[in-house]
Amino acid sequence: SRNRPCLARALSRVCAAVKRGKMPKRRYRPTPSENVAARIERALTERLYLLDAEKPKGRGNTRTAKFAVLGSKGNVYDVNIGETPNCSCPDCLKGNICKHILFVFLKVLKLDPSDPAIWQPELQKADLDRVLGAEKESR
């Protein structure tokens, strides 16, 4: 069909970027999905506790901060806030933005629930600096 050359060129550009170590950024999400909105509600209402927090390390897009969060069922999860926020829980391992990450953003870093940074799969440098800067000032 007519779209195949365009698709082949796009795929070629993505493959070249991956080889150079520069994965293409994920699409910006202006609003949270229904599932993420439900997780935001759970992060605000369920009993989740911060057990440990490390000060932010690194600069720019390599800047990260680590947190240990006690989940609502008694499990302890490692949450890393960096360019790609992640958690050691099963929900996050499936590729979702979990309530533990949202808990850190909302309760620990004190971001507003309407802040688009909390539901983005990847954070831009400016958002990362702002988010981890807010954590540094709140201590």
C-alpha positions as CSV (number, residue, x, y, z in Angstrom):
1,S,0.0,0.0,0.0
2,R,1.0,3.7,-0.2
3,N,1.8,4.1,3.5
4,R,4.5,1.5,3.6
5,P,7.4,3.7,2.4
6,C,6.5,6.3,5.1
7,L,6.2,3.5,7.7
8,A,9.6,2.1,6.6
9,R,11.2,5.5,6.9
10,A,9.7,6.1,10.4
11,L,10.8,2.7,11.5
12,S,14.3,3.3,10.2
13,R,14.6,6.6,12.1
14,V,13.4,4.9,15.3
15,C,15.9,2.1,14.9
16,A,18.7,4.5,14.2
17,A,17.8,6.5,17.3
18,V,17.8,3.3,19.4
19,K,21.2,2.3,18.1
20,R,22.6,5.8,19.1
21,G,21.1,5.2,22.6
22,K,18.5,7.9,22.2
23,M,15.1,6.3,22.5
24,P,12.3,8.5,21.2
25,K,10.3,10.2,24.0
26,R,6.9,8.9,24.8
27,R,3.9,11.0,23.8
28,Y,2.9,13.8,26.3
29,R,-0.4,13.0,28.1
30,P,-2.5,16.2,28.7
31,T,-4.9,14.3,31.1
32,P,-4.6,11.1,33.1
33,S,-6.3,8.0,31.9
34,E,-9.3,6.7,33.9
35,N,-7.0,4.0,35.3
36,V,-4.4,6.5,36.4
37,A,-7.1,8.8,37.9
38,A,-8.3,5.8,40.0
39,R,-4.7,5.2,41.1
40,I,-4.4,8.9,42.1
41,E,-7.4,8.5,44.3
42,R,-6.0,5.3,45.9
43,A,-2.6,7.0,46.4
44,L,-4.4,9.8,48.3
45,T,-6.8,7.6,50.4
46,E,-5.1,4.2,51.1
47,R,-2.6,3.7,53.9
48,L,0.8,4.1,52.3
49,Y,3.8,5.1,54.2
50,L,7.3,6.5,53.4
51,L,9.9,4.4,55.1
52,D,13.1,5.9,53.6
53,A,14.2,8.6,51.2
54,E,17.5,9.3,49.6
55,K,18.5,12.8,48.6
56,P,18.3,13.4,44.8
57,K,21.5,12.5,42.9
58,G,22.9,13.4,39.5
59,R,22.2,16.3,37.2
60,G,19.7,17.0,34.3
61,N,18.0,13.9,33.0
62,T,20.2,11.6,35.0
63,R,18.9,13.1,38.3
64,T,17.1,10.6,40.5
65,A,15.8,10.1,44.0
66,K,15.0,6.8,45.7
67,F,12.2,6.1,48.1
68,A,11.1,3.0,50.1
69,V,7.3,2.9,50.4
70,L,5.2,0.6,52.6
71,G,2.3,-0.6,50.5
72,S,-1.3,-1.0,51.7
73,K,-0.8,-4.8,52.0
74,G,2.4,-4.6,54.0
75,N,4.9,-5.0,51.2
76,V,7.9,-2.6,50.8
77,Y,8.5,-1.2,47.4
78,D,11.4,0.7,45.9
79,V,10.3,3.8,44.0
80,N,12.8,5.7,41.8
81,I,11.9,9.1,40.6
82,G,14.0,10.0,37.6
83,E,13.5,10.5,33.8
84,T,11.4,7.4,33.8
85,P,9.7,7.0,37.2
86,N,9.5,3.3,38.3
87,C,8.6,1.0,41.2
88,S,9.3,-2.6,42.1
89,C,5.6,-3.4,42.5
90,P,3.8,-5.8,40.1
91,D,1.6,-3.1,38.8
92,C,4.5,-1.0,37.7
93,L,6.4,-4.0,36.3
94,K,3.4,-4.4,33.9
95,G,4.1,-0.9,32.6
96,N,1.6,1.1,34.6
97,I,2.1,4.2,36.7
98,C,1.4,2.7,40.1
99,K,-0.1,4.2,43.3
100,H,3.3,4.0,45.0
101,I,4.9,6.4,42.4
102,L,1.8,8.6,42.7
103,F,2.0,8.5,46.5
104,V,5.6,9.8,46.3
105,F,4.6,12.6,43.9
106,L,1.5,13.6,45.8
107,K,2.3,13.0,49.5
108,V,6.1,13.1,49.7
109,L,7.0,15.6,47.0
110,K,3.7,17.5,47.6
111,L,2.7,17.9,43.9
112,D,-0.8,18.9,43.1
113,P,-3.0,16.1,41.8
114,S,-3.7,18.2,38.7
115,D,0.0,18.5,37.9
116,P,0.5,16.7,34.5
117,A,4.1,15.6,35.5
118,I,2.6,12.9,37.9
119,W,1.0,10.9,35.1
120,Q,3.7,11.2,32.4
121,P,5.6,8.0,31.7
122,E,8.8,10.1,31.2
123,L,9.7,13.4,32.8
124,Q,11.3,16.3,30.9
125,K,14.4,17.8,32.4
126,A,12.5,20.9,33.5
127,D,9.8,18.8,35.2
128,L,12.4,16.6,36.8
129,D,14.3,19.6,38.2
130,R,11.0,21.1,39.5
131,V,9.8,17.9,41.1
132,L,13.0,16.9,42.8
133,G,13.7,20.6,43.7
134,A,10.3,20.6,45.5
135,E,11.3,17.5,47.5
136,K,14.6,19.2,48.5
137,E,12.9,22.4,49.7
138,S,10.2,20.5,51.7
139,R,12.9,18.8,54.0
